[in-house]
Amino acid sequence: MVIKTLLIAASLMSSAALAFTDRNDIPSCSQGLPDDLVTTTAERELFVIIDRTMSASLNDRIMQETYGQISRFIRPGDSIQIIQFSSYNKDGFTSIALKGKTDMPLSKDSRDEVRKSQLAKFDKCLKDQKRYFLAKTGFALKDSFSAQENTDFTEVLAALRDISTQIVKNSNAKDKVVLLISDMLENSASTSFYQRGSVRTIDPKKEIDQVIDRSELGDFAGARVYVMGAGLLPGGQSYVSSTKMNAIERFWSGYFSESNSDLRGFGKPLLLTQFQ
C-alpha cells in the first residue's frame, strides 16, 4: 500500500529535517511530483476544538455525529487541526491532537505533464490518504473525548482566547472554520454560569462587557464558528431551560462577533444542519 510506504519513509526522516518542516500528520502523496504542480497552501482549514472538561457528558450519538460532520466536510486539499483543552489542574492543558493537510488532485493540464505510472501511483495514494485521514481523525477524537479527572472548573474563555490568537489567527488558509465541542458553560475565577450547583440565567450584555474589560476576547481571523454540545450536562442530571440556554447563546454570539468571527450554528446539543 502506498500509504504504508509513505509512513515508513516519514519515520526515517531525521530530527533535523523535521525541525524545519511544518507538522503534517497525514503523509503526503505529492512526493516526487514537480514542485510547480504541488499546492502547498490550504484554501480551507478546519479547527476542531474539544473541551475535555465536559467529555464525561458526551454520549455515543454526539461523538458519532462529530466524526460524521467532519468526514462530510473535509475535501481534498483541506487542512485540519484537532485541538483539545481542559481546566488547569492535574492533566489539564491545551494540545494539538492532530494536524494535517490532504493533497489536491492534479488538474487535467498538470496530469498531462506526469508519467502514467506516476499518475496511477498518485491516484491510488489519494484514495489511501483519505482512509488514513479518517482513521487518524477517529483516533484523535477518541483520545480527545476521554474524560478528564477533577473538572470542577471550565475555563472556556481563556482557552478560546489562547487557541484563537495563537493557532487560528496564524493559519494561512483563506477560509477558516471552527467546530467547537463544548457545553459552553463557563465556570472559572473570572465568571461562572452556575449558581448553587445549577445553571443560572445570565445577563448576556453584562457578561460581554465584563469579558471586554478583562481583555478575554479572542481573534478568530474571520472564521465561521459552529458549536456542538451546548448546555450538555453529565448523564442528563439536570434540565437547562430554554430561557437560560437562549441567554447563553446570545452571550456566545456576541462574544464571537467581538472576537472577529461569525457564530453560524449553536447545537443544543446537536447541530441541525451540516456545518460548511
C-alpha positions as CSV (number, residue, x, y, z in Angstrom):
1,M,0.0,0.0,0.0
2,V,1.3,3.4,-0.9
3,I,0.3,5.0,2.4
4,K,2.3,2.3,4.3
5,T,5.3,3.1,2.2
6,L,4.9,6.8,2.9
7,L,4.6,6.1,6.6
8,I,7.9,4.2,6.6
9,A,9.6,6.9,4.7
10,A,8.3,9.5,7.1
11,S,9.5,7.6,10.1
12,L,13.0,7.6,8.6
13,M,13.3,11.4,8.3
14,S,15.9,12.9,10.5
15,S,15.0,15.0,13.5
16,A,17.0,17.9,11.9
17,A,14.7,17.7,8.8
18,L,11.6,17.6,10.9
19,A,12.6,20.7,12.8
20,F,12.4,22.7,9.6
21,T,9.2,21.0,8.4
22,D,5.7,22.2,9.3
23,R,3.9,19.4,11.2
24,N,1.7,17.2,9.0
25,D,0.3,14.0,10.5
26,I,-1.1,13.0,7.1
27,P,1.6,11.5,4.8
28,S,1.7,13.4,1.5
29,C,1.1,11.8,-1.9
30,S,2.9,14.6,-3.8
31,Q,6.5,13.4,-3.1
32,G,8.3,13.1,-6.5
33,L,5.9,15.4,-8.3
34,P,7.4,18.6,-9.9
35,D,7.2,21.4,-7.3
36,D,5.3,23.7,-9.7
37,L,2.4,21.1,-9.7
38,V,2.1,20.8,-6.0
39,T,-0.2,23.1,-4.0
40,T,1.2,23.6,-0.5
41,T,-1.2,26.2,0.9
42,A,-4.6,25.1,2.0
43,E,-7.6,27.1,0.8
44,R,-9.7,25.8,3.8
45,E,-8.7,24.8,7.3
46,L,-10.9,23.2,9.9
47,F,-10.2,23.7,13.6
48,V,-11.9,21.2,15.8
49,I,-11.7,22.4,19.4
50,I,-12.7,20.0,22.1
51,D,-13.5,20.9,25.7
52,R,-12.3,17.9,27.7
53,T,-13.9,19.2,30.9
54,M,-17.3,18.1,29.6
55,S,-16.2,14.8,27.9
56,A,-18.0,12.8,30.5
57,S,-21.3,14.3,29.4
58,L,-20.9,13.2,25.8
59,N,-22.9,10.2,24.6
60,D,-22.2,8.0,21.6
61,R,-24.5,9.8,19.4
62,I,-22.7,13.1,19.8
63,M,-19.3,11.5,19.3
64,Q,-20.5,9.8,16.1
65,E,-22.2,13.0,14.8
66,T,-18.9,14.9,15.4
67,Y,-17.0,12.3,13.3
68,G,-19.7,12.3,10.7
69,Q,-19.8,16.1,10.4
70,I,-16.0,16.2,10.0
71,S,-15.9,13.4,7.4
72,R,-18.6,15.0,5.3
73,F,-17.0,18.4,5.5
74,I,-13.4,17.6,4.5
75,R,-12.5,17.6,0.8
76,P,-9.1,17.2,-1.0
77,G,-6.7,20.0,-0.3
78,D,-8.1,20.9,3.2
79,S,-6.1,21.2,6.4
80,I,-7.3,20.2,9.8
81,Q,-6.3,20.7,13.4
82,I,-7.9,18.9,16.3
83,I,-7.2,20.8,19.5
84,Q,-8.1,19.7,23.0
85,F,-8.2,21.9,26.1
86,S,-9.2,21.3,29.7
87,S,-9.0,23.0,33.1
88,Y,-5.6,23.9,34.5
89,N,-5.3,21.1,37.1
90,K,-3.8,17.7,37.1
91,D,-3.8,16.5,33.5
92,G,-5.2,19.8,32.2
93,F,-3.5,21.6,29.3
94,T,-4.1,22.6,25.7
95,S,-2.6,20.4,23.0
96,I,-2.9,19.6,19.3
97,A,-4.1,16.0,18.9
98,L,-4.0,16.1,15.1
99,K,-2.6,18.5,12.5
100,G,-2.5,17.6,8.8
101,K,-3.2,18.5,5.2
102,T,-4.7,16.4,2.4
103,D,-3.4,16.7,-1.1
104,M,-5.2,18.3,-4.1
105,P,-5.8,16.1,-7.1
106,L,-3.9,17.3,-10.2
107,S,-5.7,19.4,-12.8
108,K,-6.1,17.9,-16.3
109,D,-3.3,20.1,-17.7
110,S,-1.0,19.1,-14.8
111,R,-1.8,15.4,-15.3
112,D,-0.6,15.7,-18.9
113,E,2.9,16.6,-17.5
114,V,3.2,13.5,-15.3
115,R,4.2,9.9,-16.4
116,K,1.2,7.5,-16.4
117,S,2.9,5.1,-13.9
118,Q,3.4,8.0,-11.5
119,L,-0.2,9.2,-12.0
120,A,-1.5,5.8,-11.2
121,K,0.6,5.8,-8.0
122,F,-0.6,9.3,-7.1
123,D,-4.3,8.5,-7.7
124,K,-4.1,5.3,-5.5
125,C,-2.3,7.3,-2.8
126,L,-5.1,9.9,-2.7
127,K,-7.6,7.1,-2.0
128,D,-5.4,5.6,0.6
129,Q,-4.8,9.1,2.1
130,K,-8.5,9.7,2.6
131,R,-8.9,6.4,4.5
132,Y,-5.8,7.2,6.6
133,F,-7.1,10.7,7.3
134,L,-10.4,9.4,8.5
135,A,-8.7,6.7,10.7
136,K,-6.4,9.3,12.2
137,T,-9.3,11.6,12.9
138,G,-11.2,8.9,14.6
139,F,-8.2,8.1,16.9
140,A,-7.7,11.8,17.7
141,L,-11.3,12.3,18.6
142,K,-11.4,9.2,20.8
143,D,-8.4,10.5,22.7
144,S,-9.8,14.0,23.0
145,F,-13.2,12.6,24.2
146,S,-11.6,10.7,27.1
147,A,-12.9,12.2,30.3
148,Q,-10.6,14.4,32.4
149,E,-10.5,13.9,36.1
150,N,-11.3,16.7,38.6
151,T,-13.1,19.1,36.3
152,D,-14.6,21.5,38.7
153,F,-13.6,24.4,36.6
154,T,-14.3,25.1,32.9
155,E,-12.2,27.9,31.5
156,V,-13.7,28.2,28.0
157,L,-12.9,31.9,27.6
158,A,-9.2,31.6,28.5
159,A,-8.8,28.6,26.2
160,L,-10.5,30.2,23.3
161,R,-8.5,33.4,23.6
162,D,-5.2,31.4,23.5
163,I,-6.3,29.0,20.7
164,S,-7.8,31.7,18.5
165,T,-4.8,34.1,18.8
166,Q,-2.0,31.5,18.7
167,I,-3.4,28.9,16.3
168,V,-6.4,30.0,14.3
169,K,-5.2,33.6,13.6
170,N,-1.8,32.3,12.4
171,S,-3.3,30.0,9.8
172,N,-2.6,30.9,6.2
173,A,-5.8,29.4,4.9
174,K,-8.2,31.8,3.2
175,D,-11.3,30.0,4.6
176,K,-11.3,29.1,8.3
177,V,-14.0,27.1,10.0
178,V,-14.1,26.3,13.7
179,L,-16.1,23.3,15.1
180,L,-16.2,23.8,18.9
181,I,-17.3,20.8,21.1
182,S,-18.2,22.2,24.5
183,D,-21.1,22.7,26.9
184,M,-20.2,26.4,26.7
185,L,-20.8,26.7,30.5
186,E,-18.0,28.9,31.8
187,N,-17.1,28.2,35.4
188,S,-13.8,30.0,36.3
189,A,-12.3,32.6,38.5
190,S,-13.5,35.2,36.0
191,T,-17.1,34.3,35.9
192,S,-19.5,31.4,36.4
193,F,-22.7,30.4,34.6
194,Y,-23.6,28.4,37.7
195,Q,-25.3,29.3,40.9
196,R,-25.8,26.9,43.8
197,G,-25.0,23.9,41.6
198,S,-27.4,24.8,38.8
199,V,-27.0,26.7,35.6
200,R,-28.2,30.3,36.2
201,T,-29.8,32.8,33.9
202,I,-27.1,35.1,32.8
203,D,-27.2,38.7,31.5
204,P,-25.6,38.4,28.1
205,K,-24.7,42.1,27.7
206,K,-23.3,42.4,31.2
207,E,-21.2,39.3,30.7
208,I,-19.9,40.5,27.4
209,D,-18.9,43.9,28.8
210,Q,-17.0,42.2,31.6
211,V,-15.2,39.9,29.1
212,I,-14.1,43.0,27.2
213,D,-13.0,44.7,30.4
214,R,-10.9,41.7,31.4
215,S,-9.3,41.5,27.9
216,E,-10.6,38.0,27.4
217,L,-11.8,38.3,23.8
218,G,-10.1,36.2,21.1
219,D,-9.3,36.7,17.4
220,F,-10.6,34.0,15.1
221,A,-9.5,35.9,11.9
222,G,-12.9,35.9,10.3
223,A,-13.7,32.2,10.9
224,R,-17.1,30.7,10.8
225,V,-17.9,29.0,14.1
226,Y,-20.2,26.1,14.9
227,V,-20.8,24.7,18.4
228,M,-21.9,21.3,19.4
229,G,-22.7,20.1,23.0
230,A,-24.1,23.4,24.4
231,G,-25.8,23.0,27.7
232,L,-25.0,19.3,27.9
233,L,-24.7,18.1,31.5
234,P,-23.4,14.7,32.7
235,G,-26.0,11.9,32.3
236,G,-28.8,14.4,31.8
237,Q,-28.6,15.1,35.5
238,S,-30.2,18.5,35.3
239,Y,-32.5,20.3,32.9
240,V,-31.4,23.6,31.4
241,S,-34.4,25.7,30.5
242,S,-34.8,27.3,27.1
243,T,-34.7,30.7,28.7
244,K,-31.3,30.0,30.2
245,M,-29.9,28.5,27.0
246,N,-31.2,31.4,24.9
247,A,-29.3,33.8,27.1
248,I,-26.2,31.7,26.9
249,E,-26.5,31.5,23.1
250,R,-26.8,35.3,22.9
251,F,-23.7,35.8,25.1
252,W,-21.6,33.5,22.9
253,S,-23.0,35.1,19.7
254,G,-21.8,38.4,21.0
255,Y,-18.5,37.0,22.1
256,F,-17.7,35.5,18.7
257,S,-18.8,38.7,16.9
258,E,-16.5,40.7,19.2
259,S,-13.7,38.1,18.6
260,N,-13.6,38.6,14.8
261,S,-15.8,35.6,13.9
262,D,-19.3,34.6,13.0
263,L,-21.3,32.1,15.0
264,R,-23.2,30.1,12.3
265,G,-24.6,27.3,14.4
266,F,-25.2,26.6,18.1
267,G,-26.0,23.0,18.7
268,K,-28.0,22.4,21.9
269,P,-26.5,19.8,21.8
270,L,-26.6,18.8,18.1
271,L,-26.3,20.9,15.0
272,L,-29.5,20.6,13.0
273,T,-27.6,21.0,9.7
274,Q,-24.2,20.1,8.3
275,F,-21.6,22.8,9.0
276,Q,-20.0,24.4,6.0
